[in-house]
Amino acid sequence: MPKKKKIKKIKKIKKIKKTKAKLILKTSEKKSNIPGQDEKPEIKKIKKQPTEKRIYNLKDFVVYPKHGVGKITAIEKANIGEIDIQFYKILVEKEKLTLTVPINQQSKLRPIASINQINKCISILKTKPKIKRTMWSRRAQEYDQKINSGKIYELAEVVKDLNKNTDIIADQSYSERQLFEKAYERLKSEFEAVLKINSEEVQKKMDKALGRTKISEDA
């Protein structure tokens, strides 16, 4: 084979190799441009539920489920284990108890009810009691859970269901009467804080809704 033809053939082979290399390079570039191709998956961090940041002020009324209505008497700071902790001092007057609640752990606290919620409670008190046909021990447990739930409507339901329209002790068992009085006093204290009226006025309002007016008049 003449030298010229041989050189031409070698050049042609080199040209083919170059074009092949270019094609491979282009296809790899295309692949890299495809979204999600050879990309590391983005790891999204699950955001933690933010802690309750509601700010209560001095002399505000709040509700602590297990103890009822309390008044913020102080907002203090303390250094525990080199960490500054801010907390509320809450006086629960009915129980002669002072609670210490850290501000960053106040999920159990709730503000006192609104006027609309109080009106709804009065509507609940006016309805007929619902008595379940289950054992008293089980019902008593359910009533106690409702009282300590901190939910004002559940509290009103307990008062309504345990109301006997009478003050005769024989008509109520001891535990039944205790639960009624506990729920009644809790609801009454919230009514006082929201409506800003004295204890006697609140009692008249509640007893009227419960149909206990005659009892309070006789008393």
SEBAFI-885123 format. One record per residue (C-alpha): residue number from 1; residue in one letter; x, y, z. Coordinates in Angstrom, 2 decimals. Example, Ala and Ser with C-alpha at 12.3 -4.5 7.8 and 13.67 -1.06 7.14 Angstrom:
<atoms>
@nr 1 rest A X 12.30 Y -4.50 Z 7.80
@nr 2 rest S X 13.67 Y -1.06 Z 7.14
</atoms>
This chain:
<atoms>
@nr 1 rest M X 0.00 Y 0.00 Z 0.00
@nr 2 rest P X 1.44 Y 3.43 Z -0.97
@nr 3 rest K X 2.51 Y 5.70 Z 1.90
@nr 4 rest K X 0.04 Y 8.46 Z 1.02
@nr 5 rest K X -2.95 Y 6.11 Z 1.22
@nr 6 rest K X -1.68 Y 4.71 Z 4.52
@nr 7 rest I X -1.36 Y 8.21 Z 6.06
@nr 8 rest K X -4.88 Y 9.10 Z 4.85
@nr 9 rest K X -6.28 Y 5.92 Z 6.44
@nr 10 rest I X -4.57 Y 6.66 Z 9.79
@nr 11 rest K X -5.93 Y 10.25 Z 9.71
@nr 12 rest K X -9.43 Y 8.91 Z 8.99
@nr 13 rest I X -9.25 Y 6.48 Z 11.94
@nr 14 rest K X -8.06 Y 9.30 Z 14.23
@nr 15 rest K X -10.92 Y 11.48 Z 13.01
@nr 16 rest I X -13.46 Y 8.73 Z 13.73
@nr 17 rest K X -12.01 Y 8.25 Z 17.22
@nr 18 rest K X -12.22 Y 11.99 Z 17.89
@nr 19 rest T X -15.87 Y 12.19 Z 16.78
@nr 20 rest K X -16.69 Y 9.15 Z 18.95
@nr 21 rest A X -14.98 Y 10.80 Z 21.93
@nr 22 rest K X -16.96 Y 14.01 Z 21.32
@nr 23 rest L X -20.23 Y 12.06 Z 21.14
@nr 24 rest I X -19.47 Y 10.28 Z 24.45
@nr 25 rest L X -18.60 Y 13.65 Z 26.06
@nr 26 rest K X -21.85 Y 15.23 Z 24.82
@nr 27 rest T X -24.02 Y 12.36 Z 26.05
@nr 28 rest S X -22.36 Y 12.47 Z 29.50
@nr 29 rest E X -22.97 Y 16.25 Z 29.62
@nr 30 rest K X -26.60 Y 15.72 Z 28.73
@nr 31 rest K X -26.96 Y 13.12 Z 31.47
@nr 32 rest S X -25.43 Y 15.44 Z 34.02
@nr 33 rest N X -27.91 Y 18.16 Z 32.99
@nr 34 rest I X -30.91 Y 15.89 Z 33.63
@nr 35 rest P X -32.47 Y 16.98 Z 36.98
@nr 36 rest G X -31.90 Y 14.42 Z 39.69
@nr 37 rest Q X -29.21 Y 12.61 Z 37.65
@nr 38 rest D X -26.06 Y 11.91 Z 39.69
@nr 39 rest E X -27.23 Y 14.44 Z 42.27
@nr 40 rest K X -27.11 Y 13.73 Z 45.96
@nr 41 rest P X -30.62 Y 13.62 Z 47.45
@nr 42 rest E X -31.37 Y 16.66 Z 49.57
@nr 43 rest I X -31.88 Y 15.67 Z 53.19
@nr 44 rest K X -34.55 Y 17.80 Z 54.74
@nr 45 rest K X -34.49 Y 18.16 Z 58.48
@nr 46 rest I X -37.80 Y 17.59 Z 60.24
@nr 47 rest K X -38.64 Y 20.77 Z 62.06
@nr 48 rest K X -39.49 Y 20.29 Z 65.69
@nr 49 rest Q X -42.79 Y 21.62 Z 66.93
@nr 50 rest P X -42.08 Y 25.07 Z 68.32
@nr 51 rest T X -42.48 Y 25.47 Z 72.05
@nr 52 rest E X -45.41 Y 27.55 Z 73.15
@nr 53 rest K X -44.34 Y 31.17 Z 73.27
@nr 54 rest R X -47.49 Y 32.76 Z 74.62
@nr 55 rest I X -46.56 Y 35.53 Z 77.00
@nr 56 rest Y X -48.73 Y 36.14 Z 80.03
@nr 57 rest N X -48.44 Y 39.32 Z 82.05
@nr 58 rest L X -48.39 Y 40.03 Z 85.73
@nr 59 rest K X -51.88 Y 39.78 Z 87.33
@nr 60 rest D X -53.22 Y 37.78 Z 84.36
@nr 61 rest F X -55.62 Y 34.94 Z 85.18
@nr 62 rest V X -54.69 Y 31.55 Z 83.74
@nr 63 rest V X -56.01 Y 28.00 Z 84.08
@nr 64 rest Y X -53.83 Y 25.13 Z 85.23
@nr 65 rest P X -55.85 Y 21.95 Z 84.50
@nr 66 rest K X -55.19 Y 20.08 Z 87.75
@nr 67 rest H X -55.78 Y 23.08 Z 90.01
@nr 68 rest G X -58.11 Y 25.46 Z 88.16
@nr 69 rest V X -57.93 Y 29.26 Z 87.92
@nr 70 rest G X -54.82 Y 31.00 Z 89.17
@nr 71 rest K X -53.39 Y 34.50 Z 89.08
@nr 72 rest I X -49.83 Y 35.33 Z 87.96
@nr 73 rest T X -48.29 Y 37.06 Z 90.96
@nr 74 rest A X -44.68 Y 37.22 Z 89.72
@nr 75 rest I X -42.44 Y 36.56 Z 86.72
@nr 76 rest E X -39.04 Y 35.55 Z 88.06
@nr 77 rest K X -35.64 Y 34.29 Z 86.90
@nr 78 rest A X -33.42 Y 31.63 Z 88.43
@nr 79 rest N X -30.07 Y 30.11 Z 87.50
@nr 80 rest I X -30.25 Y 26.31 Z 87.57
@nr 81 rest G X -27.18 Y 24.37 Z 86.42
@nr 82 rest E X -25.71 Y 27.49 Z 84.75
@nr 83 rest I X -28.92 Y 27.94 Z 82.73
@nr 84 rest D X -31.14 Y 30.98 Z 83.17
@nr 85 rest I X -34.75 Y 29.90 Z 83.58
@nr 86 rest Q X -37.70 Y 32.29 Z 83.57
@nr 87 rest F X -40.89 Y 31.17 Z 85.25
@nr 88 rest Y X -44.33 Y 32.27 Z 86.41
@nr 89 rest K X -45.48 Y 32.24 Z 90.03
@nr 90 rest I X -49.20 Y 31.40 Z 89.96
@nr 91 rest L X -51.44 Y 31.72 Z 93.00
@nr 92 rest V X -54.44 Y 29.37 Z 93.05
@nr 93 rest E X -56.48 Y 31.12 Z 95.73
@nr 94 rest K X -59.17 Y 28.42 Z 96.11
@nr 95 rest E X -56.52 Y 25.84 Z 97.02
@nr 96 rest K X -54.14 Y 28.25 Z 98.82
@nr 97 rest L X -51.43 Y 27.01 Z 96.49
@nr 98 rest T X -48.57 Y 28.72 Z 94.61
@nr 99 rest L X -47.37 Y 27.04 Z 91.42
@nr 100 rest T X -44.01 Y 27.57 Z 89.71
@nr 101 rest V X -44.30 Y 27.09 Z 85.93
@nr 102 rest P X -41.26 Y 27.60 Z 83.63
@nr 103 rest I X -42.14 Y 29.82 Z 80.65
@nr 104 rest N X -40.73 Y 27.28 Z 78.13
@nr 105 rest Q X -42.87 Y 24.50 Z 79.68
@nr 106 rest Q X -46.22 Y 26.25 Z 79.78
@nr 107 rest S X -48.13 Y 23.96 Z 77.39
@nr 108 rest K X -50.51 Y 22.98 Z 80.20
@nr 109 rest L X -51.50 Y 26.57 Z 80.90
@nr 110 rest R X -54.35 Y 28.19 Z 79.06
@nr 111 rest P X -55.84 Y 31.68 Z 79.17
@nr 112 rest I X -59.20 Y 32.06 Z 80.90
@nr 113 rest A X -62.32 Y 31.67 Z 78.78
@nr 114 rest S X -63.92 Y 34.37 Z 76.66
@nr 115 rest I X -67.43 Y 35.80 Z 77.25
@nr 116 rest N X -68.70 Y 33.67 Z 74.33
@nr 117 rest Q X -67.31 Y 30.52 Z 75.96
@nr 118 rest I X -68.96 Y 31.45 Z 79.27
@nr 119 rest N X -72.30 Y 31.91 Z 77.47
@nr 120 rest K X -71.88 Y 28.49 Z 75.85
@nr 121 rest C X -71.21 Y 26.99 Z 79.30
@nr 122 rest I X -74.47 Y 28.50 Z 80.58
@nr 123 rest S X -76.25 Y 26.86 Z 77.61
@nr 124 rest I X -74.66 Y 23.51 Z 78.55
@nr 125 rest L X -75.82 Y 23.89 Z 82.18
@nr 126 rest K X -79.39 Y 24.40 Z 80.95
@nr 127 rest T X -79.48 Y 21.11 Z 79.02
@nr 128 rest K X -80.67 Y 17.78 Z 80.46
@nr 129 rest P X -78.05 Y 15.64 Z 82.24
@nr 130 rest K X -76.70 Y 12.62 Z 80.39
@nr 131 rest I X -76.39 Y 9.67 Z 82.70
@nr 132 rest K X -74.56 Y 6.62 Z 81.36
@nr 133 rest R X -75.72 Y 3.20 Z 82.51
@nr 134 rest T X -72.24 Y 2.11 Z 83.56
@nr 135 rest M X -70.75 Y 1.38 Z 86.97
@nr 136 rest W X -70.32 Y 4.45 Z 89.18
@nr 137 rest S X -66.58 Y 3.76 Z 89.69
@nr 138 rest R X -66.02 Y 4.01 Z 85.92
@nr 139 rest R X -68.19 Y 7.12 Z 85.58
@nr 140 rest A X -66.43 Y 8.75 Z 88.54
@nr 141 rest Q X -63.09 Y 8.19 Z 86.82
@nr 142 rest E X -64.40 Y 9.78 Z 83.61
@nr 143 rest Y X -65.79 Y 12.78 Z 85.52
@nr 144 rest D X -62.47 Y 13.25 Z 87.34
@nr 145 rest Q X -60.57 Y 13.19 Z 84.02
@nr 146 rest K X -62.93 Y 15.81 Z 82.60
@nr 147 rest I X -62.49 Y 18.05 Z 85.66
@nr 148 rest N X -58.69 Y 17.86 Z 85.37
@nr 149 rest S X -58.63 Y 18.24 Z 81.56
@nr 150 rest G X -58.66 Y 22.02 Z 81.84
@nr 151 rest K X -61.39 Y 22.21 Z 79.18
@nr 152 rest I X -64.18 Y 24.50 Z 80.29
@nr 153 rest Y X -66.95 Y 22.79 Z 78.27
@nr 154 rest E X -66.08 Y 19.40 Z 79.80
@nr 155 rest L X -66.18 Y 21.02 Z 83.24
@nr 156 rest A X -69.65 Y 22.43 Z 82.51
@nr 157 rest E X -70.82 Y 18.97 Z 81.37
@nr 158 rest V X -69.72 Y 17.39 Z 84.68
@nr 159 rest V X -71.58 Y 20.07 Z 86.67
@nr 160 rest K X -74.70 Y 19.55 Z 84.52
@nr 161 rest D X -74.57 Y 15.71 Z 84.69
@nr 162 rest L X -74.00 Y 15.57 Z 88.47
@nr 163 rest N X -76.54 Y 18.28 Z 89.32
@nr 164 rest K X -79.41 Y 16.81 Z 91.33
@nr 165 rest N X -81.45 Y 20.04 Z 91.78
@nr 166 rest T X -81.28 Y 19.35 Z 95.48
@nr 167 rest D X -79.06 Y 19.90 Z 98.49
@nr 168 rest I X -80.37 Y 16.85 Z 100.34
@nr 169 rest I X -77.31 Y 14.71 Z 101.10
@nr 170 rest A X -79.31 Y 11.46 Z 100.91
@nr 171 rest D X -79.97 Y 12.10 Z 97.21
@nr 172 rest Q X -76.25 Y 11.93 Z 96.39
@nr 173 rest S X -73.45 Y 9.56 Z 97.32
@nr 174 rest Y X -70.45 Y 11.08 Z 99.09
@nr 175 rest S X -68.10 Y 10.66 Z 96.08
@nr 176 rest E X -70.77 Y 11.99 Z 93.70
@nr 177 rest R X -71.26 Y 15.10 Z 95.84
@nr 178 rest Q X -67.49 Y 15.62 Z 96.12
@nr 179 rest L X -67.03 Y 15.52 Z 92.33
@nr 180 rest F X -69.98 Y 17.85 Z 91.80
@nr 181 rest E X -68.63 Y 20.41 Z 94.28
@nr 182 rest K X -65.11 Y 20.21 Z 92.80
@nr 183 rest A X -66.40 Y 20.81 Z 89.26
@nr 184 rest Y X -68.89 Y 23.47 Z 90.42
@nr 185 rest E X -66.19 Y 25.46 Z 92.28
@nr 186 rest R X -63.74 Y 25.23 Z 89.37
@nr 187 rest L X -66.34 Y 26.50 Z 86.92
@nr 188 rest K X -67.52 Y 29.17 Z 89.35
@nr 189 rest S X -63.97 Y 30.54 Z 89.85
@nr 190 rest E X -63.53 Y 30.89 Z 86.06
@nr 191 rest F X -66.91 Y 32.62 Z 85.76
@nr 192 rest E X -65.78 Y 35.09 Z 88.47
@nr 193 rest A X -62.47 Y 35.83 Z 86.69
@nr 194 rest V X -64.09 Y 36.34 Z 83.28
@nr 195 rest L X -67.29 Y 38.18 Z 84.28
@nr 196 rest K X -65.50 Y 40.17 Z 87.04
@nr 197 rest I X -68.43 Y 39.82 Z 89.44
@nr 198 rest N X -68.51 Y 38.54 Z 93.01
@nr 199 rest S X -68.98 Y 34.94 Z 94.11
@nr 200 rest E X -72.67 Y 35.34 Z 95.10
@nr 201 rest E X -73.65 Y 36.83 Z 91.74
@nr 202 rest V X -71.90 Y 33.99 Z 89.88
@nr 203 rest Q X -73.60 Y 31.39 Z 92.07
@nr 204 rest K X -77.03 Y 32.86 Z 91.30
@nr 205 rest K X -76.24 Y 32.82 Z 87.56
@nr 206 rest M X -75.08 Y 29.20 Z 87.63
@nr 207 rest D X -77.89 Y 27.97 Z 89.89
@nr 208 rest K X -80.49 Y 29.62 Z 87.67
@nr 209 rest A X -79.10 Y 27.78 Z 84.63
@nr 210 rest L X -79.04 Y 24.50 Z 86.58
@nr 211 rest G X -82.56 Y 24.98 Z 87.94
@nr 212 rest R X -81.27 Y 25.22 Z 91.51
@nr 213 rest T X -82.79 Y 28.69 Z 92.08
@nr 214 rest K X -85.23 Y 27.40 Z 94.70
@nr 215 rest I X -82.38 Y 25.80 Z 96.67
@nr 216 rest S X -80.33 Y 29.03 Z 96.75
@nr 217 rest E X -83.40 Y 31.06 Z 97.71
@nr 218 rest D X -84.16 Y 28.70 Z 100.60
@nr 219 rest A X -80.52 Y 28.88 Z 101.69
</atoms>
